[in-house]
């Protein structure tokens, strides 16, 4: 049983008591998605619109180091982060509860507050480690600290800020006037391949650029100051490399670089607007964007499936048109989907939904590892297998690992060696689920494609996460990449920055990554449910690009007669209109107003705003700005 994101008190007023329902029917699964948790006495009764949750949770005041240095605080974003994260958590939790019920006969009660969901969704953007070793401090962090110590304002221009960015984690202008985003720090092969495809690797090596054999040793034991493939690069080398990369990128178009980087297994992508992504040929071919016939809007293009099963994904590309039905017809439809479950009176409750389920985690960076960590909190035994000689820099593995290694056991092995391969195959034979964020060609090479895995462990489920894939294969399916590349490809960075010559990553880390991790967990949950209920062994799938459709769902569509793609964008955006935006107060802090036309009469009960309903629409912003300046934010 699912209810919309009502406040807890609203459900009670409607006469809905989940606890009583489950007492009468212990097999019932109830799901609530409120704005704030039911035990949050301060906020649980707020009208928790998306922007209210974001403002209360620090989303608008923690948009990354760029916005701090530019003094843009708070920063408004129209992306429904909280709703997107919560919907993935609610969906995955529901299916996990369903698969558990197939074993025990018992249901459960699920609550997914939007505020809690967004706090986890942006947790990688909020890590602060006391006494962080100097090698791990990026130039922007150093500059922020310097300005705070010296009492200097945070007023850097966008142009000056670019000089503080890592050369392998920034945008470059191309010959066609398009920016191209490179995201390949922290990996030995990616950075080297990047310089090779640009034709400047040998030149920089001749200038003294080195590659340390073991970057996990203490910095004091290194032979040189830096190494290719570590993040961040020291300023001297960062400036030198960036200067050459700027020159070379101007020799080709962004489209040419896209193919050269993609085919060379280097994470990089051109900056594009959302409208371009909605009509992108690859997005349409792969099923990341699909055409539907809507009863109101007619033929329209909108995001395709976010999570799907490899063996049945095609069915999700042709959804039935939505239609209104009466209560009796809806009830008949539900009756046709009756589920046979064990008798709950004879059931023995498990320690967790996934008690007894063994998961092998082969993932790296954020999305995949977070997916497996999420499964661990529900009782799964998760084994994290990493290479004995890491390809990623310790900044990546250690800092991200603070969040995504929780609840796991770890093993290191060189699976390319004879004995390492035996360890790998023994693990595969012993687990119920395997999770990996890798392209298809790498999965086949490791013998984890459907046919090969069936020979090793016919009962094992497999879940794949990657960057660009959809239900169908296309030209970019096997291109590798990260969260930021999808932000660039799907228009998120241009919306946040506001223009082609000033793209900005939304927040800093994990905007799409963690949501894709939840999507991976949903793929695992669906595969487990299918196995327990129907005895079928399946392969769950999701991708960062597919999840970007969910993240932009309020405006990622097109149809004949659609208005402009003009949702709020750029650093000056402070909301949608006079009733939904930030206002400065007498204390220097900001208040977010989130109201609708229908709310105008309520302002007559607010001291100082009684006259707002009488103001013409074009005068509301000025009237509200003046009123809010008369009192501090607390008042």
N, C-alpha and C positions, 0 to 999 in steps of 0.2 A: 504494500500500500504506500503510495507516494503522494505527498502534498506539496504545493508550491512553497516558496520561501516565506511562509507566514512567520510572524513573531510568535514565540511560545504562548503568550497570552491570548493571541488571536485564535489559535487552535482551541484553547480551553473555552473561550467564549462561544465557539461554534459547537461545543459539546463533544469535541474529539479528544479522547484520552488514550494515547498509545499504550500505556501500561495496562489499562483495563482491557483493552482489546486483546493484547497478547496473553493476558491471564486467561481469557476465555478461549483463545485460539493460539496455543503456544507455537504453532507452525508458521504464524504470520510474521512477515518481515516488514517493518515499518521504517520509512525514511523521511527525515525532516532536514530541510536545507535552509535554516534561518540566516539572517544577516550576522547575528552575534549569538554566542553560545547561550543555551538556556540557563546556565549557572553564572552568566555574566550579569550580575545584578545592576550594574551601572548602565549597560547599553542594550540589554536584551529587548527592551520595549521600544527602541528607536525605529523609525521608518528607515530601514536599512537599504536604501538604494545603493547601487553599485558605487557611486562617487562618495557616498557617506562612509561606506566600508573602507574604501581606499584612503580617504582622509584620516579616518580614525586609526587605521593600521599603519600609518606612516608611509604609504606608497607614494604619495605626491611629494613627500619631503625626503625621499631616499631614492632618487632616480639616478644614482651613480655619481662618480667623481667628476665627470665633465660638468654636470649641472652645479655641483658645489663650487667648482673653480670659477664658473661664469656668474655665480651669484644668482642663479635662477632657482629660487626656492620660496614657495612651492612650485612644482611643475605639473601642469594638468595633462592627463592622457585620457583619450576616449576609449582605450582598450579595456574591455570588461574582464580584467585579470581575475578578480575574485570569483566571478561567475564561471569563467572557463575552468579554473582550477577545481572549484567545488563540484562542477558537473562531472569532471573526470573522476574525482575521488568518490562521489556518490554512486556513479555508475559501476566503478570497479568494486566498491564495497558491497553494493547490492548483489553483484554476480558472485563475489566470493561467499557471501552469506547464502546464496542459492545453492552453490556447490556443496557447502557444508551441510545444508539442510538435506541434500540428497543422501548424506551419510547418516546424519543423526535424527532427522525428522524435526529438528527444532529450528525455529526462526530466530530473529534477533531485532533489536532496535538500533537504528543508525541515525546519528545526527552529524551533519557536515556544515558547521558554520562557515559562511563566506569569509569572515575575518580570519579564522584559523587556516583556511585553505590558502589564502593569499600570503599569509605569514610564512607558510612552508614553501609556497611557490617561489618566493623571492629570498629564501634563506641563504642562498649562495651569494646574493648581493649584499648581505648584511653581516658577513663574517668579519670579526675584528679580533686579532690575536695580539695580546700584550707582549711587548718586547720582541716583535717580529724580527728575525735576522735581517741584516741590512740587504743581503742579496735579493730578498723577496720583495723589497719595497719598490713599487713602480714610481716613475718620475712624478706622476700626478699626486700620489700620496705624499711624497717628499715635499712637493710645492705647497700642498694644503697645510702641512705641519709648519713649514717655514712661514707662511703668511699668518697663521694663528699665533705663533711665537712672537713674531715681529709686529703684530697688531695691524697687518695690512689687509685691505678689503679683498674680498673674493670678486674680482671684476675682470677676469681674463676674457679677451675676445675669442671667438671661435677660431680665428686664424692662428692666434698665438698658442692656443691650446694644442693645435696639431703638432707642434714641435715637442710636446711632452708624450706623444703616443709612441708605442712600440712599433718598429717598422713592419712587423709581421702581424699587426693587429690594428689596421687602419685602412682608410679609403684613399685611392689614387685616381687623379683625373686621367682620362684616356683621350685618344685622338678624336673620338666622336662626341666629346663634350659630356660623356657619362662618367660617373665615378665607379671604380671597381674596388670591392672590399676584399681585403686579404685577411684571413684568420688562420694563421698556421704557426703560432708560437708554441713552445713547450714540447715540440716533437722533432727528434733528430732528422728523420727522413723528410718531413713536410717542409721544414725551412730550407734544407739543402735543395730539394726539388724545386722550390720556389725560385731560388737564385739561379738554378740551372736553366729553368725554362725562360727566365728573363735574360739569360746569357751573361750574367755577371758573377757567377760563383768563382770561377778560376781567378778572375780579377781581384776579388775581395780576399781570397785566400792568399794571393801573392802580396796583398797589402798587410797581411798579418792576422786575418780572421782565423781563429782556431776552433777545433772541436775537441773538447775534453772527453776522455774515454769514459770516466765515471763521474757524472755530475752530482751523484748522491754523497760523495765524499765531502767533508767540511770544506768550505770555501778556502780556508787558509792552506789546504793541502793541494789546491789546484796548481797546475803548471802555469796557467795564464789567468788573466783577470776574468775572462768570460769564455763562453763556448757557444757555438751555433746550436740552436735548439733549446736554449734555456729562456725562461721568461722571468723578469724582464731583461732586455739587453741594456748594458750600461750606456750612459748618454753618449759617450764618444762614438761607439759603434752604432748605436741607434741612429744618430744624426747622419753618419757616413753612409749607412745602408739605405736609409730613407731617401737621401738625396739622389742616389743612383737609381733607386726604384722609381722615383718621380720621373726622371728623365726617360727611362725605358718604357714605362706605361704609356707615355704620350706618343709612342711610335706605332701603336695599334689601336683598333677599336675595342670597346668593352666586349663586343660579341666574339671577336677573335680571341681575346684573353680568356673568356669563359670556356671556350672549347679547349684551349691549350692547357688551362689549369685543370679542367675536369678530366681530360684524357690522361693527364700526367699525375693523377691522384694527388692533387694539391688543393686544399680548401680555399676557394676564392669564388666570388660571384659578382656580377654587375648590380648596381643599384637600380631598382625599378619601382614604379608607382603601383599602388594596389590595382588600379584600373587595368594596367598592363598585365599584371599577374592573373586577374580574373579571366582575361582573354589570351593568356599565354598558350602557345601551341603544345608545349610539353605538359603543362598543367591539364589541358583538355585530353591529350592522348593517354596520360597515365591514370586519369580518373581523380586527380586532385581537385579539379573543377568539373562539374557535371551539368548537363542541361536537363531541366525538368519542365513539365507543363503544369503551371499553377492555376487553380480555378479563378483566382482574382487577377494576377499579374500576367497570365499567359506564359509564353515561352520565356524562361529565365535561366541564367547561369548562376550557380551557387556552389559552395564547397562540397566535395564528395565525402565519402566515409572517412572518419578520423581513425577508427580502429576496425580491423576486419580479419576474417579467417582466410588464410591463403587459399584454401580449397573451395571457398564459397563467396569470395569477395565480389565476383562479377554481379551477383544478385543485388548488391548494395549500390551498384551504379545506375540502376533503373528503378528507383523507389516509386511506389504508387502515389498518385497525386493526393494531397491532403483533401479531406472532405468532412463536412459536418454530419454527425449522426445523432440520432435520438438516444435516450437512455436505454431503451429496450434493445436496440441494435447493438449498442456498445456492450451490454451485458451478455448478449448471445455470443459476441465475438470472444469475450473473455472466457466464457464457458467452454468454448472449443479448444482452449489452450490450458485445460486442466492438467495439473502436474501430479503424478503419482509419487508420493514420498513415504518414507517409513513412518510408522506410528510413533508420534512424539512421546506417548506415555511409556513406551518401552525404550526410549532413547537414553543414552548416556552422554552428557554434554562433554565436548572436547575442551582442552585448554585454550584453543584458538581455532579460527576457521580453517587454518592451514596446518594444524597439528599433524605430524606424520608425513608432510610433504617436503621433499628434499629438492633444493634448487641449486643448479650450477650457474654461477654468474661469471661470464666471460667478458664483461663490458668494461668500458673506460670512459673517462671524463664525467658527465653528469647524468644525462637522461637514462641510460641503461643501468648504471650502478644504483641510481635513486630508485628505479623500478624494483630491483631486487631487495633493496633495503626496506622499501614499503611492504613487500611481501613478508619480510622477517617479522614485522611488528604484529602480524596476525598468526604467528606461530610456526612459520616455515623455517626449516633449517637451511640456511644459505651458505654455500661455500664459494668464496671468491678466488678464482684462479687468475693469477697474474704472471707475466713472463719473469724469469729469474734475472734477466738483464732488461730493465725497463726502457721503453722507447720514449715515454713521456718524462718531462722534467719533474723534479720533486715538488716544485711549486704547484703543479697540477694535481699530482697524486695525493700529496699530503694535505694541502689546503682544502680541496674538494672532499677528500676522504674524511674530514672532520664531520661532515653530514652523511655522506652516502656509504661509509663503511660500517655504520652502526648496525649491530645485530648480526654480523657475519663472522664466519671463520675464514681464515686466509691460508692459501698455499701458493708457493712460487715454483714454477717449473718451466723448463725450456722444452716446449712441446714440439719443437723442430728436431730435437735429438731423439735417439732410439728409446732411451729410458723415460724421457719426458713424455714422449708420445704414449708410452704404455700407461703412465700415470694418468694422462688425459683420458685415454679410452676406458680405464678402470673407473674413473669418476663418472664418465658419461653413462656407463652401464649401471651405476649405482643410484642415479637420481631420477626424479619424476619429471623435472622441468629444466630446460636449458634456456638461458636468456643471453642474447648477444646483440650488440649494436655493430653490425658489419654489413658490407655490400654482399650481394649474392655470390659474386665470384670468389670472395674470401671464404664464404660459408661452404661452397662446394669444395674448395681446396682443402679445408679442414675436415671434410667428410661429414658435415652436419646438414647437408641437403636431405630431403625427405627419404630418398631411396637409400642413401648410405647410412643415415641414422637408424633406419628401420633394421638394418643388419646388426648394428651395435646394440641398440636398445629399442625393440619394437614398441614398447609402452611409453617411451619418453615423449613429452610434449616440447615443442620448440617455439620460442617467441623471438621475433626479430624486430629491432628498432634501427632506423637509419635516418639519413638526412632528407633525401629527395624522393623516395619511392611513393608510388600510389598502387592501386590494385593491379594496373597493367604496367608492363615494362615500357620504357621510353628512352630517349637519348640520354637523359640525365639520371636514370635510375641508380647507376653504380657510381655516380659522382659522390665523393666524400665531403663532409662538411660539418659545421657546428651551428648552434643556435643563431649566432650573429649572421651567418650567411643566409639563413632563411629569413631573418629580419630584413636583410638587404633585398633578397629576391622577391619577397611578397609585399614590399612597400612600407613595412613598419618603420624602418630607419629614415626613409624620406618623410614620412608623416611626422615623426618625432623631431627631425631636424628642420623640416619645412621647405627645403629646396634641394635641387640636385647638387649644388656646390657646397652643401653643409649637412650631409647626412649624419645622424647620431644613433648609436645603439640605444635601444629602449632599456632603461636601467643599465646594468652592467653585465651581470651573468644570470643565466637561468630563466629568462623571461619565458621561453618556449620549452627549454630543456626539462624542467621539472614536470610540466604538464604532459610532455611526451613520456616521461617516466611513469606517471599515473596511467597514461594510455597503454604502456607496455604491461602494466599490472592488470589492466582490463583485458588485454589479449590473453594473458595467462589464465585469468579467472574464467573467461569464456571457454578456453580450451579445456580447463579442468571440469567445468560444468557439463560440457559436451561429452567428455569422457565418462563421467559418473552417470549421466542420464542416458546416453545413447551408446556408450562403448566405442565411440570414434576417437581416433588419435588425430589431433589437428595442430595447426601451426598459426599462432596469432601474429598479427603484423600491425605496425604503426610507424609513423615517421614524423620528424620535426615539421616538414612541409604540410602534412595532413593536419597536424595540430594547429598550425598557423591559421587554418580556416576557421577552427573553433574560436581562436583568440580574436579574430576579426569578424566574427559572424554577424554583428549588427550592420556592417557595411560592405562585406565581401560578396556582392551579388550584382547582377545587372539584368535589365529587362527593358523592353521598348517603353519609353516614357519615364525612365528613372531619372531623377534629378542629378545634379553634379556630385562627384565624389569629393565633397567639401566638408567632411568631418573635421573637427578642430585639429590643427597641426601647427608645428613650429614652436619656438621658444616663447613666443608672445601669447600663445593660447592660454586662457585662464578659465575656460568653461564653454558651455554651449550658447548661453544667452544670459540676459540680465537676471533671470531667476535661478540659473544653474551655473555658478562660477565662484571664484575666489573674491573676497573683499578684504582690504586692509583695514585694520582697526587702530585705535588710539595707542595700543600697546606695541604696535609694530608687528604683531602676529596677524595671521590671516584666519578668516572664517570661511568655510565653504557653505554656501547656500545651495540647497537642492530642493527646488519646488516646481510645481506645475501651475498652469493657468487656473486650474480648479482650486488651487490652494490660496488664491489671492484673498478671499474673504477672511481667512485665518489671520492675516497680518493685522487686521483691526484690533486683535487682542494682544499685539506685541507693542510694548511701550516704545515710542519713537518711530514706529513704522505704520501707524494707524492710517496714514494718508496714502500709502503705496497703492491700494486698489483704485484710487482715483486718478493716478498718474497715467498719461498716455504711454503706450508701449515704448516709444522711443526715448522717454524720459526716465524710465525705471532705473537703469544702470546708474545714472548720475544721482538720483534720489537715494538709492541704496548705498552708494559709495559715500555720500555725505553722512548718512545716518550711522553707518558702521564706524566711521572715523570719530564719532563723538564719544565712544566708549571703548574700554579695553576688551580684548577677546574673551576674557573670562566672564564678563558681564553679558 
